[in-house]
């Protein structure tokens, strides 16, 4: 389901994404959210590694922490 939601988003078809989630129980929705979050963090790690960061995960954590602080301030 996580891959299907990602594909719907990549194709700009949010109606299909919403249809995929219709009737999904909370436990499944939570599992999908965790899978997508893991993929997102992994992608940030890859970008940091490609940019030459010596510790890609530490860079990702700093980035996400800064974004969380900025969001909280809004």
Secondary structure, 3 states (H helix, E strand, C coil): CHHHHHHHHHCCCHHHHHHHHCCCCHHHHHHHHHHHHHHHHHHHHHHHHHCCCCCHHHHHHHHHHHHHHHHHHC
